Amino acid sequence: MDRDLLFLLSVYFIAINIYAFSLMGSDKKQAIRKRRRVPEARLFLVAAALGALGIWLGMRTWRHKTKHASFAAGIPALLVVNAAVIAMLLWPWAGS
């Protein structure tokens, strides 16, 4: 894999997970204040876009959406899928 592409992938991965983590924190704060919330579909979309680690860490940090079955099962499943996608991108036989 090209070094520039690896760098861009790394920056994207870090950025999307910081965004995902902060999105969970923001949604928790909005829930407490009884204000407009982040749609669950957006949270799953961010998780599917390689942000599952940030969503999962946000769930654990803020104890947010941990009792929702779709999140309790779906986010760990997306985390496994994210890991598989990253592994395929990083393996020498998967790319070039």
Secondary structure, DSSP 4 states (H G I P E B T S, - for coil): --HHHHHHHHHHHHHHHHHHHHHHHHHHHHHHTT-----HHHHHHHIIIIIHHHHHHHHHHHT-STT-HHHHHHHHHHHHHHHHHHHHHHSTTT--
